[in-house]
Amino acid sequence: MDELPVLGRLRDGIAPGLVDTPMPREFLKNLANKDPLWASMLEKSPLQRAATPEEIVGLAVYQARDESSYTTGRSDERRVG
């Protein structure tokens, strides 16, 4: 994969941890123990809460801009905390 930057292909990722969006809510909605499971996931977060999409979007915008053209081959963790 190291040849990708030479070909003009940058590869970066965002690893935000738990984000409060419809997707995890939809996944949990039919589980019998959804409330304790959600609480357990929040407990594992440094700030004891899920991130919001608004807290993650800045990094995504940065990665899409020309200013990120020298950044490649990394994954940015946006963990609450």
C-alpha positions as CSV (number, residue, x, y, z in Angstrom):
1,M,0.0,0.0,0.0
2,D,3.0,2.3,0.3
3,E,2.8,3.0,-3.5
4,L,-0.6,4.7,-3.2
5,P,0.8,8.2,-2.3
6,V,3.0,8.1,-5.4
7,L,-0.1,7.4,-7.5
8,G,-1.8,10.4,-5.9
9,R,-4.0,8.3,-3.6
10,L,-4.0,9.4,0.0
11,R,-5.4,7.1,2.7
12,D,-6.5,8.3,6.1
13,G,-9.2,7.3,8.5
14,I,-11.2,8.5,11.4
15,A,-11.7,6.3,14.4
16,P,-14.2,8.2,16.5
17,G,-15.3,5.6,19.1
18,L,-18.9,5.8,20.1
19,V,-20.9,8.5,18.3
20,D,-24.5,9.1,19.2
21,T,-26.2,8.7,15.8
22,P,-29.2,6.6,14.7
23,M,-27.0,3.7,13.8
24,P,-26.0,2.5,17.3
25,R,-29.5,3.4,18.6
26,E,-31.1,1.3,15.8
27,F,-28.7,-1.6,16.6
28,L,-29.7,-1.5,20.3
29,K,-33.4,-0.9,20.0
30,N,-34.5,-4.5,19.8
31,L,-32.1,-5.8,22.5
32,A,-33.7,-6.7,25.8
33,N,-30.8,-5.3,27.8
34,K,-30.3,-2.1,25.7
35,D,-30.1,0.4,28.6
36,P,-27.4,-1.4,30.5
37,L,-25.5,-2.0,27.3
38,W,-25.6,1.6,26.3
39,A,-24.6,2.6,29.8
40,S,-21.7,0.2,29.7
41,M,-20.5,1.7,26.4
42,L,-20.7,5.2,27.8
43,E,-18.8,4.1,30.9
44,K,-15.8,3.0,28.8
45,S,-15.5,6.5,27.3
46,P,-13.1,8.9,29.1
47,L,-15.9,11.6,29.4
48,Q,-18.6,9.0,30.0
49,R,-20.6,10.1,27.0
50,A,-20.8,9.5,23.3
51,A,-19.5,12.0,20.8
52,T,-21.8,14.0,18.6
53,P,-21.4,14.1,14.8
54,E,-20.6,17.8,15.1
55,E,-17.6,16.9,17.2
56,I,-16.2,14.7,14.5
57,V,-17.0,16.6,11.4
58,G,-14.1,19.0,11.6
59,L,-11.6,16.2,11.1
60,A,-13.5,14.9,8.1
61,V,-13.6,18.4,6.6
62,Y,-9.8,18.7,7.2
63,Q,-9.1,15.4,5.5
64,A,-11.1,16.5,2.4
65,R,-9.2,19.8,2.1
66,D,-6.0,20.5,0.1
67,E,-4.4,21.4,3.4
68,S,-4.3,17.7,4.3
69,S,-2.3,16.8,1.1
70,Y,0.8,15.9,3.1
71,T,-1.1,13.6,5.5
72,T,-1.4,10.0,4.5
73,G,-1.4,6.6,6.0
74,R,-2.8,7.5,9.4
75,S,-5.9,7.0,11.4
76,D,-7.1,9.8,13.7
77,E,-8.7,8.8,16.9
78,R,-11.4,11.2,18.1
79,R,-12.1,9.7,21.5
80,V,-14.3,11.7,23.8
81,G,-11.9,12.9,26.5
